[in-house]
């Protein structure tokens, strides 16, 4: 009995942030902007949502964090 392939699990915010930061490093944004984004992500977003899967985040949840 052959099982169909499972889609990859949705990453957590913490898991995804490493990929996003690597992609950010390849952009032509100013160095200061990259540093600021990195800081904001690690200081605020990851502590608040790091263990949450990306598909668990929605407008109301993010608005409540505001």
Gaussian input, Z-matrix of N, CA and C with variables (Angstrom, degrees):
# hf/3-21g

backbone

0 1
 N
 C     1     B1
 C     2     B2     1     A1
 N     3     B3     2     A2     1     D1
 C     4     B4     3     A3     2     D2
 C     5     B5     4     A4     3     D3
 N     6     B6     5     A5     4     D4
 C     7     B7     6     A6     5     D5
 C     8     B8     7     A7     6     D6
 N     9     B9     8     A8     7     D7
 C    10    B10     9     A9     8     D8
 C    11    B11    10    A10     9     D9
 N    12    B12    11    A11    10    D10
 C    13    B13    12    A12    11    D11
 C    14    B14    13    A13    12    D12
 N    15    B15    14    A14    13    D13
 C    16    B16    15    A15    14    D14
 C    17    B17    16    A16    15    D15
 N    18    B18    17    A17    16    D16
 C    19    B19    18    A18    17    D17
 C    20    B20    19    A19    18    D18
 N    21    B21    20    A20    19    D19
 C    22    B22    21    A21    20    D20
 C    23    B23    22    A22    21    D21
 N    24    B24    23    A23    22    D22
 C    25    B25    24    A24    23    D23
 C    26    B26    25    A25    24    D24
 N    27    B27    26    A26    25    D25
 C    28    B28    27    A27    26    D26
 C    29    B29    28    A28    27    D27
 N    30    B30    29    A29    28    D28
 C    31    B31    30    A30    29    D29
 C    32    B32    31    A31    30    D30
 N    33    B33    32    A32    31    D31
 C    34    B34    33    A33    32    D32
 C    35    B35    34    A34    33    D33
 N    36    B36    35    A35    34    D34
 C    37    B37    36    A36    35    D35
 C    38    B38    37    A37    36    D36
 N    39    B39    38    A38    37    D37
 C    40    B40    39    A39    38    D38
 C    41    B41    40    A40    39    D39
 N    42    B42    41    A41    40    D40
 C    43    B43    42    A42    41    D41
 C    44    B44    43    A43    42    D42
 N    45    B45    44    A44    43    D43
 C    46    B46    45    A45    44    D44
 C    47    B47    46    A46    45    D45
 N    48    B48    47    A47    46    D46
 C    49    B49    48    A48    47    D47
 C    50    B50    49    A49    48    D48
 N    51    B51    50    A50    49    D49
 C    52    B52    51    A51    50    D50
 C    53    B53    52    A52    51    D51
 N    54    B54    53    A53    52    D52
 C    55    B55    54    A54    53    D53
 C    56    B56    55    A55    54    D54
 N    57    B57    56    A56    55    D55
 C    58    B58    57    A57    56    D56
 C    59    B59    58    A58    57    D57
 N    60    B60    59    A59    58    D58
 C    61    B61    60    A60    59    D59
 C    62    B62    61    A61    60    D60
 N    63    B63    62    A62    61    D61
 C    64    B64    63    A63    62    D62
 C    65    B65    64    A64    63    D63
 N    66    B66    65    A65    64    D64
 C    67    B67    66    A66    65    D65
 C    68    B68    67    A67    66    D66
 N    69    B69    68    A68    67    D67
 C    70    B70    69    A69    68    D68
 C    71    B71    70    A70    69    D69
 N    72    B72    71    A71    70    D70
 C    73    B73    72    A72    71    D71
 C    74    B74    73    A73    72    D72
 N    75    B75    74    A74    73    D73
 C    76    B76    75    A75    74    D74
 C    77    B77    76    A76    75    D75
 N    78    B78    77    A77    76    D76
 C    79    B79    78    A78    77    D77
 C    80    B80    79    A79    78    D78
 N    81    B81    80    A80    79    D79
 C    82    B82    81    A81    80    D80
 C    83    B83    82    A82    81    D81
 N    84    B84    83    A83    82    D82
 C    85    B85    84    A84    83    D83
 C    86    B86    85    A85    84    D84
 N    87    B87    86    A86    85    D85
 C    88    B88    87    A87    86    D86
 C    89    B89    88    A88    87    D87
 N    90    B90    89    A89    88    D88
 C    91    B91    90    A90    89    D89
 C    92    B92    91    A91    90    D90
 N    93    B93    92    A92    91    D91
 C    94    B94    93    A93    92    D92
 C    95    B95    94    A94    93    D93
 N    96    B96    95    A95    94    D94
 C    97    B97    96    A96    95    D95
 C    98    B98    97    A97    96    D96
 N    99    B99    98    A98    97    D97
 C   100   B100    99    A99    98    D98
 C   101   B101   100   A100    99    D99
 N   102   B102   101   A101   100   D100
 C   103   B103   102   A102   101   D101
 C   104   B104   103   A103   102   D102
 N   105   B105   104   A104   103   D103
 C   106   B106   105   A105   104   D104
 C   107   B107   106   A106   105   D105
 N   108   B108   107   A107   106   D106
 C   109   B109   108   A108   107   D107
 C   110   B110   109   A109   108   D108
 N   111   B111   110   A110   109   D109
 C   112   B112   111   A111   110   D110
 C   113   B113   112   A112   111   D111
 N   114   B114   113   A113   112   D112
 C   115   B115   114   A114   113   D113
 C   116   B116   115   A115   114   D114
 N   117   B117   116   A116   115   D115
 C   118   B118   117   A117   116   D116
 C   119   B119   118   A118   117   D117
 N   120   B120   119   A119   118   D118
 C   121   B121   120   A120   119   D119
 C   122   B122   121   A121   120   D120
 N   123   B123   122   A122   121   D121
 C   124   B124   123   A123   122   D122
 C   125   B125   124   A124   123   D123
 N   126   B126   125   A125   124   D124
 C   127   B127   126   A126   125   D125
 C   128   B128   127   A127   126   D126
 N   129   B129   128   A128   127   D127
 C   130   B130   129   A129   128   D128
 C   131   B131   130   A130   129   D129
 N   132   B132   131   A131   130   D130
 C   133   B133   132   A132   131   D131
 C   134   B134   133   A133   132   D132
 N   135   B135   134   A134   133   D133
 C   136   B136   135   A135   134   D134
 C   137   B137   136   A136   135   D135
 N   138   B138   137   A137   136   D136
 C   139   B139   138   A138   137   D137
 C   140   B140   139   A139   138   D138
 N   141   B141   140   A140   139   D139
 C   142   B142   141   A141   140   D140
 C   143   B143   142   A142   141   D141
 N   144   B144   143   A143   142   D142
 C   145   B145   144   A144   143   D143
 C   146   B146   145   A145   144   D144
 N   147   B147   146   A146   145   D145
 C   148   B148   147   A147   146   D146
 C   149   B149   148   A148   147   D147
 N   150   B150   149   A149   148   D148
 C   151   B151   150   A150   149   D149
 C   152   B152   151   A151   150   D150
 N   153   B153   152   A152   151   D151
 C   154   B154   153   A153   152   D152
 C   155   B155   154   A154   153   D153
 N   156   B156   155   A155   154   D154
 C   157   B157   156   A156   155   D155
 C   158   B158   157   A157   156   D156
 N   159   B159   158   A158   157   D157
 C   160   B160   159   A159   158   D158
 C   161   B161   160   A160   159   D159
 N   162   B162   161   A161   160   D160
 C   163   B163   162   A162   161   D161
 C   164   B164   163   A163   162   D162
 N   165   B165   164   A164   163   D163
 C   166   B166   165   A165   164   D164
 C   167   B167   166   A166   165   D165
 N   168   B168   167   A167   166   D166
 C   169   B169   168   A168   167   D167
 C   170   B170   169   A169   168   D168
 N   171   B171   170   A170   169   D169
 C   172   B172   171   A171   170   D170
 C   173   B173   172   A172   171   D171
 N   174   B174   173   A173   172   D172
 C   175   B175   174   A174   173   D173
 C   176   B176   175   A175   174   D174
 N   177   B177   176   A176   175   D175
 C   178   B178   177   A177   176   D176
 C   179   B179   178   A178   177   D177
 N   180   B180   179   A179   178   D178
 C   181   B181   180   A180   179   D179
 C   182   B182   181   A181   180   D180
 N   183   B183   182   A182   181   D181
 C   184   B184   183   A183   182   D182
 C   185   B185   184   A184   183   D183
 N   186   B186   185   A185   184   D184
 C   187   B187   186   A186   185   D185
 C   188   B188   187   A187   186   D186
 N   189   B189   188   A188   187   D187
 C   190   B190   189   A189   188   D188
 C   191   B191   190   A190   189   D189
 N   192   B192   191   A191   190   D190
 C   193   B193   192   A192   191   D191
 C   194   B194   193   A193   192   D192
 N   195   B195   194   A194   193   D193
 C   196   B196   195   A195   194   D194
 C   197   B197   196   A196   195   D195

   B1=1.4535
   B2=1.5370
   B3=1.2974
   B4=1.4607
   B5=1.5250
   B6=1.3266
   B7=1.4596
   B8=1.5221
   B9=1.3291
   B10=1.4646
   B11=1.5259
   B12=1.3241
   B13=1.4686
   B14=1.5241
   B15=1.2950
   B16=1.4586
   B17=1.5240
   B18=1.3260
   B19=1.4704
   B20=1.5248
   B21=1.3060
   B22=1.4675
   B23=1.5311
   B24=1.3074
   B25=1.4650
   B26=1.5262
   B27=1.3103
   B28=1.4577
   B29=1.5192
   B30=1.3339
   B31=1.4680
   B32=1.5225
   B33=1.3190
   B34=1.4596
   B35=1.5294
   B36=1.3080
   B37=1.4641
   B38=1.5246
   B39=1.3229
   B40=1.4625
   B41=1.5278
   B42=1.3207
   B43=1.4598
   B44=1.5315
   B45=1.3022
   B46=1.4627
   B47=1.5214
   B48=1.3152
   B49=1.4613
   B50=1.5210
   B51=1.3126
   B52=1.4657
   B53=1.5277
   B54=1.3188
   B55=1.4636
   B56=1.5249
   B57=1.3068
   B58=1.4680
   B59=1.5265
   B60=1.3266
   B61=1.4613
   B62=1.5302
   B63=1.3254
   B64=1.4643
   B65=1.5333
   B66=1.3207
   B67=1.4639
   B68=1.5290
   B69=1.3141
   B70=1.4633
   B71=1.5283
   B72=1.3149
   B73=1.4641
   B74=1.5253
   B75=1.3275
   B76=1.4588
   B77=1.5298
   B78=1.3163
   B79=1.4595
   B80=1.5213
   B81=1.3226
   B82=1.4609
   B83=1.5361
   B84=1.3228
   B85=1.4674
   B86=1.5253
   B87=1.3157
   B88=1.4619
   B89=1.5287
   B90=1.3211
   B91=1.4700
   B92=1.5222
   B93=1.3303
   B94=1.4643
   B95=1.5280
   B96=1.3262
   B97=1.4679
   B98=1.5215
   B99=1.3151
   B100=1.4721
   B101=1.5202
   B102=1.3203
   B103=1.4669
   B104=1.5236
   B105=1.3157
   B106=1.4630
   B107=1.5306
   B108=1.3331
   B109=1.4671
   B110=1.5272
   B111=1.3149
   B112=1.4591
   B113=1.5325
   B114=1.3227
   B115=1.4626
   B116=1.5268
   B117=1.3293
   B118=1.4679
   B119=1.5255
   B120=1.3124
   B121=1.4560
   B122=1.5229
   B123=1.3220
   B124=1.4753
   B125=1.5260
   B126=1.3168
   B127=1.4664
   B128=1.5282
   B129=1.3288
   B130=1.4600
   B131=1.5308
   B132=1.3283
   B133=1.4614
   B134=1.5234
   B135=1.3254
   B136=1.4668
   B137=1.5344
   B138=1.3356
   B139=1.4632
   B140=1.5378
   B141=1.3215
   B142=1.4625
   B143=1.5226
   B144=1.3385
   B145=1.4612
   B146=1.5259
   B147=1.3107
   B148=1.4546
   B149=1.5140
   B150=1.3159
   B151=1.4672
   B152=1.5196
   B153=1.3307
   B154=1.4645
   B155=1.5240
   B156=1.3236
   B157=1.4632
   B158=1.5255
   B159=1.3153
   B160=1.4574
   B161=1.5263
   B162=1.3226
   B163=1.4658
   B164=1.5276
   B165=1.3238
   B166=1.4669
   B167=1.5238
   B168=1.3141
   B169=1.4628
   B170=1.5140
   B171=1.2999
   B172=1.4542
   B173=1.5271
   B174=1.2911
   B175=1.4556
   B176=1.5311
   B177=1.3034
   B178=1.4685
   B179=1.5240
   B180=1.3094
   B181=1.4728
   B182=1.5319
   B183=1.3253
   B184=1.4486
   B185=1.5199
   B186=1.3083
   B187=1.4644
   B188=1.5258
   B189=1.3173
   B190=1.4622
   B191=1.5193
   B192=1.3156
   B193=1.4699
   B194=1.5057
   B195=1.2991
   B196=1.4620
   B197=1.4660
   A1=108.79
   A2=117.42
   A3=122.46
   A4=109.56
   A5=114.65
   A6=119.91
   A7=109.15
   A8=116.44
   A9=117.81
   A10=110.00
   A11=117.69
   A12=119.18
   A13=111.10
   A14=114.36
   A15=120.39
   A16=108.99
   A17=116.69
   A18=117.32
   A19=109.19
   A20=117.35
   A21=118.41
   A22=110.83
   A23=115.19
   A24=120.31
   A25=109.34
   A26=115.58
   A27=120.23
   A28=108.59
   A29=117.69
   A30=119.45
   A31=112.19
   A32=114.19
   A33=119.54
   A34=108.10
   A35=115.22
   A36=120.18
   A37=109.33
   A38=116.84
   A39=120.64
   A40=111.37
   A41=117.25
   A42=120.38
   A43=110.73
   A44=117.22
   A45=121.39
   A46=112.93
   A47=117.54
   A48=120.02
   A49=112.30
   A50=118.50
   A51=120.45
   A52=110.48
   A53=117.02
   A54=121.62
   A55=110.15
   A56=116.72
   A57=120.93
   A58=110.89
   A59=117.18
   A60=120.20
   A61=110.96
   A62=117.57
   A63=120.60
   A64=109.93
   A65=116.82
   A66=120.38
   A67=110.65
   A68=116.61
   A69=121.52
   A70=110.46
   A71=116.85
   A72=121.29
   A73=111.86
   A74=117.06
   A75=121.66
   A76=112.93
   A77=118.24
   A78=121.00
   A79=110.46
   A80=115.36
   A81=119.92
   A82=112.21
   A83=115.87
   A84=119.20
   A85=109.88
   A86=115.10
   A87=118.70
   A88=109.86
   A89=114.91
   A90=121.00
   A91=111.04
   A92=117.49
   A93=121.17
   A94=111.51
   A95=117.31
   A96=120.87
   A97=109.87
   A98=116.98
   A99=120.76
   A100=110.95
   A101=116.22
   A102=120.50
   A103=109.90
   A104=116.94
   A105=121.18
   A106=111.36
   A107=117.17
   A108=120.68
   A109=110.26
   A110=116.68
   A111=121.61
   A112=109.80
   A113=116.24
   A114=120.92
   A115=110.87
   A116=117.18
   A117=120.99
   A118=111.18
   A119=116.22
   A120=120.73
   A121=111.05
   A122=116.37
   A123=120.52
   A124=113.11
   A125=117.30
   A126=121.73
   A127=112.27
   A128=117.58
   A129=120.49
   A130=114.60
   A131=117.28
   A132=120.48
   A133=112.03
   A134=117.47
   A135=119.88
   A136=111.88
   A137=120.17
   A138=117.53
   A139=113.46
   A140=117.09
   A141=120.21
   A142=113.09
   A143=117.31
   A144=120.63
   A145=114.36
   A146=118.46
   A147=121.95
   A148=115.94
   A149=118.34
   A150=121.48
   A151=113.25
   A152=117.60
   A153=121.63
   A154=110.67
   A155=115.56
   A156=119.50
   A157=108.97
   A158=115.90
   A159=120.34
   A160=112.41
   A161=116.66
   A162=119.06
   A163=113.23
   A164=117.87
   A165=121.35
   A166=112.01
   A167=116.64
   A168=119.82
   A169=109.76
   A170=116.16
   A171=120.50
   A172=109.35
   A173=115.88
   A174=121.56
   A175=112.00
   A176=117.92
   A177=120.91
   A178=111.80
   A179=115.84
   A180=119.82
   A181=111.02
   A182=115.76
   A183=119.71
   A184=111.08
   A185=117.67
   A186=121.82
   A187=110.18
   A188=117.84
   A189=121.25
   A190=111.10
   A191=117.16
   A192=122.56
   A193=110.25
   A194=117.24
   A195=124.57
   A196=110.10
   D1=114.65
   D2=-177.62
   D3=-93.95
   D4=126.79
   D5=178.77
   D6=-90.35
   D7=141.13
   D8=176.65
   D9=-67.42
   D10=152.29
   D11=-179.74
   D12=-63.51
   D13=141.16
   D14=178.69
   D15=-85.35
   D16=140.51
   D17=174.92
   D18=-66.36
   D19=151.56
   D20=179.68
   D21=-61.76
   D22=147.04
   D23=178.37
   D24=-64.59
   D25=144.12
   D26=177.18
   D27=-69.85
   D28=128.66
   D29=-177.92
   D30=-71.43
   D31=158.30
   D32=171.64
   D33=-77.44
   D34=166.63
   D35=176.50
   D36=-57.89
   D37=-43.09
   D38=-179.59
   D39=-63.02
   D40=-42.11
   D41=179.11
   D42=-65.75
   D43=-40.64
   D44=-176.93
   D45=-73.27
   D46=-29.78
   D47=-174.35
   D48=-61.25
   D49=-33.37
   D50=178.63
   D51=-63.87
   D52=-43.46
   D53=177.85
   D54=-64.51
   D55=-44.45
   D56=-178.64
   D57=-63.03
   D58=-42.64
   D59=179.27
   D60=-65.46
   D61=-36.07
   D62=177.44
   D63=-65.21
   D64=-41.02
   D65=177.41
   D66=-67.86
   D67=-39.11
   D68=178.30
   D69=-59.81
   D70=-39.47
   D71=-178.99
   D72=-61.40
   D73=-25.17
   D74=-177.93
   D75=-86.99
   D76=-4.34
   D77=-178.49
   D78=-82.62
   D79=171.37
   D80=178.55
   D81=-98.21
   D82=20.61
   D83=174.98
   D84=-64.33
   D85=155.21
   D86=177.32
   D87=-62.88
   D88=149.20
   D89=-179.84
   D90=-55.86
   D91=-41.18
   D92=-179.33
   D93=-63.59
   D94=-35.01
   D95=177.68
   D96=-67.43
   D97=-43.89
   D98=178.70
   D99=-61.23
   D100=-41.78
   D101=178.97
   D102=-64.15
   D103=-42.50
   D104=179.64
   D105=-63.70
   D106=-46.01
   D107=179.08
   D108=-60.76
   D109=-44.06
   D110=179.88
   D111=-60.32
   D112=-46.82
   D113=-179.51
   D114=-61.60
   D115=-49.53
   D116=-178.23
   D117=-60.39
   D118=-41.16
   D119=179.43
   D120=-62.24
   D121=-50.62
   D122=-176.66
   D123=-72.97
   D124=-33.58
   D125=-176.86
   D126=-80.05
   D127=-36.83
   D128=-171.42
   D129=-116.98
   D130=-50.68
   D131=-172.12
   D132=-72.80
   D133=-51.11
   D134=-177.59
   D135=-63.08
   D136=-43.78
   D137=177.16
   D138=-61.14
   D139=-34.34
   D140=-178.57
   D141=-80.48
   D142=-37.36
   D143=-171.07
   D144=-129.23
   D145=7.08
   D146=-172.97
   D147=-53.20
   D148=-36.81
   D149=-178.18
   D150=-87.56
   D151=-4.79
   D152=-178.27
   D153=-86.84
   D154=138.51
   D155=174.15
   D156=-70.76
   D157=148.16
   D158=-178.49
   D159=-57.13
   D160=-34.43
   D161=-179.45
   D162=-76.19
   D163=-3.09
   D164=176.58
   D165=-91.69
   D166=-13.65
   D167=-178.45
   D168=-83.54
   D169=136.33
   D170=176.16
   D171=-143.60
   D172=173.97
   D173=-174.82
   D174=-56.16
   D175=-48.55
   D176=-176.46
   D177=-62.25
   D178=-40.64
   D179=179.58
   D180=-65.52
   D181=-43.74
   D182=179.02
   D183=-68.73
   D184=-37.69
   D185=178.60
   D186=-64.37
   D187=-38.72
   D188=179.03
   D189=-65.11
   D190=-28.96
   D191=179.28
   D192=-73.53
   D193=-27.84
   D194=-178.08
   D195=-46.11

